[in-house]
């Protein structure tokens, strides 16, 4: 291995006479660097054209005191480390700087902006990149290969029109990423497969536009959007511990992963598409902050109870579904001018608010094995089938309708908003002989209207009814129950019920 110094009288990389084996001011015969040789540009070194005609290589490229211009007319391949000079050094040309390191790589700059395309290529194994200083990349950037990278140290700022993360399993470490295109520049961030950012932070803060087009982008980091229009196409995967301040931008789709996943929101988190909890716990925190979903919300969690203080808000047209066996402790809100469809059996809904929207629930079931609350603040809310085995509270400014309503359990209490109207075509409400189930108005002495239309079915027994007005529908007959003084159109069955062909008799 040799070290060659570019002379003060040099003009191009490929001329043997333009290199010296000794530094200035005393020069000696040198040679064009190879993959085994270090290339050094000193303060005295002249402007250099990396000229075409042969492959241009070096082991380490050192320009720490260089104030000239490197012009990339052909590609330079560096198999070792790169150290750029101050802001007085410039890079020019239409070709690229290609880095093909082993297991370690060091990059640093004293202020020089890398304005040419930089390609970091390693096809196998793992590698560690140490950023010895902050680095600004205004040329295109390509990270290529199947390697899992660790990036440590300082801040890397991307300003060019193209940032590519290709065929990578992950990029983790202590470095910070900043995407900051200038005004008039549209930055396209892409990947041929999936990508993972698990570094200290990722920030978008530029005057230009940023397009993120990655099919699956895993984020395990602090994400902050400060400035610049952002378009996201694909799905972000929340894995590990995340902090999001994504005010003023939207992602397309999102899903959670990892049983220890906790996302802390600093601002509302907006999705134009779908939000999915696939199979594990998702803790989403942020008091007073919303996760706004423009498409579908699917909760298939099977490992525990999704939880958190942030509210999940349906803001577009989509479907609520999922086979979760846990309880969603996050409040779920429907607040949209679109249509929301309930699909299948939903047994995880615990705290729910309806503000606006068109509801389609035909064939669906909302089942509540745990304590639940439903706040209805607009007309038009309906559920096809509702079933609760625990305490339930209905409140808000409006009542709602059910195709079937079932309440069962020892001493369970179902509370309905006073002065509101609730209607069901089938009422099944059953306690046990030793402990009646309770159905009541939210305000003692003020009735709730609960109507079962004529021809609707009934199965009511061991029930205490308080302040329930059913005057506008069929009489509700109850076996072994207690009927309060303000409860209207409820009657005791005189004997044990027998099947006589009437729908409500057991």
Secondary structure as GFF3:
##gff-version 3
##sequence-region A 1 506
A	DSSP	beta_strand	3	6	.	.	.	ID=ss1
A	DSSP	three_ten_helix	16	18	.	.	.	ID=ss2
A	DSSP	beta_strand	19	20	.	.	.	ID=ss3
A	DSSP	beta_strand	38	40	.	.	.	ID=ss4
A	DSSP	beta_strand	48	50	.	.	.	ID=ss5
A	DSSP	beta_strand	56	58	.	.	.	ID=ss6
A	DSSP	beta_strand	61	62	.	.	.	ID=ss7
A	DSSP	beta_strand	69	72	.	.	.	ID=ss8
A	DSSP	beta_strand	76	78	.	.	.	ID=ss9
A	DSSP	beta_strand	82	84	.	.	.	ID=ss10
A	DSSP	beta_strand	90	93	.	.	.	ID=ss11
A	DSSP	beta_strand	96	99	.	.	.	ID=ss12
A	DSSP	beta_strand	104	109	.	.	.	ID=ss13
A	DSSP	beta_strand	117	121	.	.	.	ID=ss14
A	DSSP	beta_strand	126	131	.	.	.	ID=ss15
A	DSSP	beta_strand	135	137	.	.	.	ID=ss16
A	DSSP	beta_strand	141	144	.	.	.	ID=ss17
A	DSSP	beta_strand	148	152	.	.	.	ID=ss18
A	DSSP	beta_strand	155	158	.	.	.	ID=ss19
A	DSSP	beta_strand	162	165	.	.	.	ID=ss20
A	DSSP	beta_strand	171	173	.	.	.	ID=ss21
A	DSSP	beta_strand	176	179	.	.	.	ID=ss22
A	DSSP	beta_strand	186	190	.	.	.	ID=ss23
A	DSSP	beta_strand	195	198	.	.	.	ID=ss24
A	DSSP	beta_strand	201	205	.	.	.	ID=ss25
A	DSSP	beta_strand	209	219	.	.	.	ID=ss26
A	DSSP	beta_strand	222	227	.	.	.	ID=ss27
A	DSSP	beta_strand	230	245	.	.	.	ID=ss28
A	DSSP	beta_strand	250	251	.	.	.	ID=ss29
A	DSSP	beta_strand	253	265	.	.	.	ID=ss30
A	DSSP	beta_strand	269	271	.	.	.	ID=ss31
A	DSSP	beta_strand	275	277	.	.	.	ID=ss32
A	DSSP	beta_strand	283	285	.	.	.	ID=ss33
A	DSSP	beta_strand	290	293	.	.	.	ID=ss34
A	DSSP	beta_strand	297	299	.	.	.	ID=ss35
A	DSSP	beta_strand	311	314	.	.	.	ID=ss36
A	DSSP	beta_strand	318	321	.	.	.	ID=ss37
A	DSSP	beta_strand	332	342	.	.	.	ID=ss38
A	DSSP	beta_strand	345	346	.	.	.	ID=ss39
A	DSSP	beta_strand	351	360	.	.	.	ID=ss40
A	DSSP	beta_strand	365	368	.	.	.	ID=ss41
A	DSSP	beta_strand	372	376	.	.	.	ID=ss42
A	DSSP	beta_strand	382	388	.	.	.	ID=ss43
A	DSSP	beta_strand	392	396	.	.	.	ID=ss44
A	DSSP	beta_strand	401	408	.	.	.	ID=ss45
A	DSSP	beta_strand	413	416	.	.	.	ID=ss46
A	DSSP	beta_strand	421	424	.	.	.	ID=ss47
A	DSSP	beta_strand	426	430	.	.	.	ID=ss48
A	DSSP	beta_strand	437	441	.	.	.	ID=ss49
A	DSSP	beta_strand	448	451	.	.	.	ID=ss50
A	DSSP	beta_strand	457	461	.	.	.	ID=ss51
A	DSSP	beta_strand	463	466	.	.	.	ID=ss52
A	DSSP	beta_strand	468	469	.	.	.	ID=ss53
A	DSSP	beta_strand	476	478	.	.	.	ID=ss54
A	DSSP	beta_strand	482	483	.	.	.	ID=ss55
A	DSSP	beta_strand	490	492	.	.	.	ID=ss56
###
